[in-house]
Amino acid sequence: MSSSLTSINPGTLRAKKSSADLINDLTTRMSQTKIVSGGGDDVERTHTEAPGRYIKHPLQNAWTLWFFKNDKSRSWEENQRPIITVTTVEDFWSLYNHIEVASKLPTGADYSLFKEGIFPDWEDPRNQDGGRWIINLDRKHREGILDTYWLEVLFFLIGEHADQHAFQVNGAVVNMRMKMDKIAIWLADASQSESIMAIGKTLKEKLVNLDLTTTIGFNVHQDEKAMSRPNFGNKHKFQL
């Protein structure tokens, strides 16, 4: 039995060529590579080159994937569990292809990807003065489009696609909920309006399948904390 190292079509990568060459190149090579299990001589060796022989491509930042399981017997902090920290493009693909896609997570669960050392919580010192761009998705879009958007957001993070504003990007979260799913990109400083808007516009351009009538909104963490029901009735600080 053999399994492809990546199931992502390189055509889904829509980043600018200047910032995505490494990922496109890696995806093309990985799509031609097989892992072959079994130890007998009669096993057909269909793989090209062992992935471990590739020269790894380091990411500019290390990123930690967190999984939140809505276990009522545990505190919110205890339910947030770090899975692994990736430091190379190859490590990212290995991780992505060995975990469930977001749409398969149970209701109430989250994935978070944050720069190493940042806890995915408003109270973390590197988050507390910031805010988040929010994309709300109807559950009917859970199959397909949610996973596509989430993968694009992951590329946005690890590829540093915010360019000179990348220092602002702390991480991203995808929430699986009963009525509406949500993807949010967390920024460090909610007072830097020019940077926030530039990131929001770039993000919306990346999500080319986003309906032109759909808006994304930016909320400040401190404002959301003051609301009894965040995201219900509160006015976005910025909207695109």
Steps between C-alpha positions, in 0.01 A plus 500: 500500500627847422380848584588834347679744726268779391146513380500870416483597136772759426237692305333594827800707603412850393773700669723731303783319329761699686380375838384150412775345287621272779154370580405450134827320430465279803138415423588399145780272617302354788203420274732267308633329811360188665551340837509123464418281800580131537834326527489216245703482183178468300387849598501730202723800563304785339660791682740737329734633765482462877354824644771507766760560231350834403669813625250652741378855450487694829204721584566855612319423826426181691125428522315289757176318419249486787189285530205600718262224607181617669525275807265635768696322773808711430574871516529702178878517543524124555300438184759691294766247411815566294546231234834580338722791399618517139810682380523398133269480200547123495400471867186700428393267217574193706282638778217612273475164328488302824218686676129527432392789281312769692159404358531155661548637851211457745275796578658714769858417398767740374831492321741786568835576340707759685858615502701293745466628854159666453206337678177525292320714754410868537693513829835407350723812526565493124128483423338722762542830313394355167195388310389264224369497147195271499348297216162346584396197295162331490520133594380404152847610379678272746576236237758636260506877527579516872798269457618700197476828691676356805786366287534837326516667842772257609697591185445866583658442841796274430580674170513841672266634229424812700849612390612808694200460730575136584625600846135573581378148425498286815293208378163373382212292635224296336192438718250224423162602642136392486360790295800663337868417459762770530857567391687781672846647442643647819709818487726638772416872515147629442618862499689468169210563263709530183662163564168338591331618181793393282489151649123479461512599132779252426313227684179561308691494171645159593155358558396547138191280538362735763170640375547867411196581713653328803672727748776426747517698820773594745422488871718625786558239771436746783166600345397138460592422859269781611208343312291234668463317167797574271428544128123534561389855439836667552624735232822416320778755533583440133311324224586392146 
